[in-house]
Amino acid sequence: MEGRTGSSPCWLRYDLQPQAAQEDRENPLRVVAVLGGSATAACIAEELERAGKGLYRTTPEFVAEPSRASLVVGLDLLGPFADQLGEEGFVIKPGAWEGQVVITAKTERGLLYGMFAFLRELRLGRSFASPGGSEAFLLENPSVPIRMINHWDNLDGSIERGYAGRSILWNGGTLAKDQERIAAYARLLASVGINAISINNVNVHTAETGLIGPKLPLVERLADIFRPWGIRVLLCINYASPMELGGLTTADPLDPHVQEWWAERARAIYARIPDFGGFVVKADSEHRPGPFTYGRDHAQGANMLGKALEPYGGIVIWRCFVYNCMQDWRDHTTDRARAAYDTFMPLDGKFAQNVVLQIKNGPMDFQIREPVSPLFGGLSRTNQILELQITQEYTGQQKDLCYLVPLWKEVLDFDTFAQGPGSTVQEIVAGRVFPQAYSGIAGVSNVGSDPNWTGHTLAQANLYGFARLCWNPGLSAAEVGEEWVRLTFGDDERVKSVILEMLLKSREIYENYTVPLGIGWMVNPGHHYGPNVDGYEYDRWGTYHRADWQAIGVDRTLQGGTGFAGQYHQPNAELYESRERCPEELLLFFHRVGYRERLRSGKTLIQHIYDTHFAGVEQVQEMIARWNSLEGRVDPETFVHVAAKLQEQLKNATEWRDVVNSYFYRKSGIPDERGRKIY
Ligand code: GCV
């Protein structure tokens, strides 16, 4: 890895030569023709120059005449492939003479993605030298249309739930000074196919409210930076803007003055940013203003904004993270898990064409283990996108290693059975199960101004993996992980296998030493790092485990529980309803279970809790030993950095183990069968 001063190239390393270059085979970048004179074409040419110099130690010769070029990049050279390509797809194919390669697409975005895919494949050792006849070397279309990053960055430079330093976008109420870093970020995102970004926190405070007003030029500047890289900019808006910015007395969506105010704002925005993506809205959620204040529902609230953006092709991304955050912990009838479904299902079919609902992967809030939100498969007449959290709020905060791709894969592979078998979340977000004008995936960014972008260098794998799954949710966690390791660390077999194994086991390890069997939370309130079993137990957020001296878990069955299990289609509903058949990793999410009850392993619940917590710490120790075996094989700075992170993780894991085990021992009075130390 490049040193921790400057900024890391992440997976775009051209100093690790591909096998082909080492063997002195043909350099496909020796003569390059990039056709067209747009800003995106310039980005493509610059990238190819960088790659040529790095990978082959030769500056490419750029020519205008395609017939001379070893690599041609240009629009509409599709030939027989035209029918197979969507707007953002690309084809890499053999050219007119042996050894010539052509990258082509219908749009500049497609070209950009084709160019980056070509470089990726080269670095992964693929040879484009042999003639492929009339067959494409590679033809790809993205599976998911909207592939978006959400930043929870504030204008003062702070980031809500950021663990990699301060914002790269904002500082001191204005744009961050280092705009080259922003451009470098745009390039990184484009290299993995991201095509949209929201640039401010969904909790829109006073300063950020002004982004659709006096601060609009800042948004325009960012849009200019992201545009050549095929990335559209969206803004999170404050639903009360007509009052806070416009001086109106109401923000009621049915009030004509409010409607006209938003229409005028949309005009002003599009006058400056013709390709502006639209608004992201957190409304009536965690004290943010919204249509409920005026007795209106969320369809009325969202459609009003949709109408304002509609003339310009903009969209409204409306978040479904709506629940009662002022619950009384004594109240066992209200279930936060039900809230999004209860709020939005009755509105299915009532949203405008350009309104898209953004749904968190689980019904609660980005825990290490949750069932998939039943809104997926529930909503059948509404545009929808999946929201994942790349930033590790509840999953180790980029101190602990937690490769999230396996978790996301479970979500994407989950079969909702909405239209019979095969109605998976990945098919829904690809827009293939229900008719949707818009569909996609959004991820909350894990990036900040730390030189390695993500705080923990290995957390770069989550950003990479998120985007790769958006492009192709069919990739496995191991495939994505291996790509990332090789692109980032090179082809040393030992390095590859050790890091890949660390990544692939890390989610299970994190789960082992933290929260058992899907119950969630147990974190320190506020910052959410480290254990505090009752931290949220007697609070108002609706996040309870309800442990007593005999049992733990929330009964969410239809028979005697909150009924949440009934929000799923069959056979999922009956699976979750059944104590015996419920997937065990979610047992405490759906059922209240006695400590002495047996799990499928034959162990009692309490013994399972003890064993997994002891195992989790041992697994971190094993990871440390494995990482240490790489000394001398990865650059010293990265080696020391990751080693230090792992020590921090060990401390955290030990704390979790001892707090959780002691808590349950003290509650239940049941000793560990193996007599290990519990406090
Ligand atoms: C941006 C969780 C987080 C909040 C976040 C919220 C949301 O509650 O802790 O920081 O707010 O989710 O997704 O809106």
Boltz pocket constraint, residues with backbone or C-beta under 6 A from the ligand:
constraints:
  - pocket:
      binder: B
      contacts: [[A, 152], [A, 160], [A, 161], [A, 202], [A, 203], [A, 282], [A, 286], [A, 321], [A, 365], [A, 393]]
      max_distance: 6.0
